[in-house]
Amino acid sequence: MTDQEYMDRAEALLKAVEQACDRINETTDADIDNQRVGGMVTLVFRNGSQIVINLQKPLHEVWMASRSGGYHYRFDGSAWMDTKGAGEFFAHLSREASAQAGMALDFSS
């Protein structure tokens, strides 16, 4: 993957996260505050916990940090997959956000 292909796909991922937060806030009472600064999106939950998603341009990865730990994702040609087998990015984000929000939340691309 070229640097430009990585940036296009990574930016699309961050935009999808932001749009999912907007949709979740409109359809639930989760009240997720999403803040974007450059290549990083921070999700802040009502209980003060956070999930941070940021781009790692030199590695062509996307990193996610949540209460349960840190995760690295690479695009495999069809999806962003965890480099250590934790699964697809959006499914994993849904599980982590649900745990931190205390309610079922669905993030999808």
C-alpha positions in Angstrom: 0.0 0.0 0.0 1.3 3.4 -0.9 1.4 6.3 1.7 -1.5 8.0 -0.2 -3.6 4.8 -0.2 -3.0 4.4 3.5 -4.0 8.0 4.2 -7.1 7.7 2.1 -8.2 4.5 3.9 -7.2 5.8 7.4 -9.0 9.1 6.9 -12.1 7.2 5.8 -11.9 5.1 9.0 -11.7 8.2 11.2 -14.6 9.9 9.4 -16.7 6.7 9.8 -16.0 6.7 13.5 -17.1 10.4 13.7 -20.2 9.7 11.7 -21.0 6.6 13.9 -20.7 8.8 17.0 -23.1 11.3 15.5 -25.6 8.5 14.7 -25.3 6.9 18.1 -25.8 10.2 19.8 -28.9 10.8 17.7 -30.5 7.4 18.4 -29.4 6.6 22.0 -28.6 8.4 25.2 -24.9 7.3 25.2 -23.8 11.0 24.9 -20.3 10.3 23.4 -18.2 13.4 23.0 -15.9 12.9 20.0 -13.0 15.2 19.4 -10.8 15.2 16.4 -7.4 16.8 16.3 -5.4 16.0 13.1 -5.0 12.2 12.8 -6.5 11.4 16.2 -10.1 11.0 17.4 -10.9 10.9 21.1 -14.2 9.4 22.3 -15.2 10.6 25.8 -17.9 8.7 27.6 -20.3 9.9 30.3 -18.3 8.2 33.0 -15.2 10.1 31.9 -13.5 7.1 30.3 -12.0 7.5 26.9 -11.1 5.6 23.7 -8.3 7.2 21.6 -7.9 6.3 17.9 -4.9 7.6 16.1 -3.0 7.2 12.9 0.5 5.8 12.8 1.6 6.9 9.4 5.1 5.5 9.2 3.7 2.0 10.1 0.6 2.3 8.0 -1.4 1.4 11.1 -4.3 2.7 13.1 -4.0 2.4 16.9 -6.8 2.2 19.4 -6.4 2.7 23.1 -9.2 1.8 25.5 -9.6 0.8 29.1 -8.8 -2.8 28.2 -5.5 -2.0 26.4 -3.9 -0.8 23.2 -4.5 -2.3 19.8 -2.8 -2.0 16.4 -4.7 -2.4 13.1 -3.5 -2.8 9.5 -5.6 -2.8 6.4 -5.6 -6.3 4.9 -7.1 -5.4 1.5 -10.7 -5.5 2.7 -10.8 -4.5 6.4 -8.7 -3.0 9.2 -7.6 -6.1 11.2 -5.8 -6.3 14.6 -2.2 -7.3 14.2 -2.5 -9.7 17.2 -5.8 -11.4 16.3 -8.3 -9.3 18.2 -10.4 -9.0 15.0 -11.8 -6.3 12.8 -11.6 -2.7 13.9 -15.2 -1.6 13.9 -16.4 -4.8 15.7 -13.7 -4.4 18.3 -14.5 -0.7 18.7 -18.2 -1.6 19.2 -17.3 -4.0 22.0 -14.9 -1.6 23.7 -17.3 1.4 23.4 -20.3 -0.7 24.7 -18.2 -1.8 27.7 -17.2 1.8 28.5 -20.7 3.3 27.9 -22.5 0.5 29.8 -24.9 -0.1 26.9 -24.8 -1.8 23.5 -23.4 0.4 20.8 -22.8 -0.3 17.2 -19.9 1.2 15.3 -19.8 0.2 11.6 -17.9 1.5 8.6 
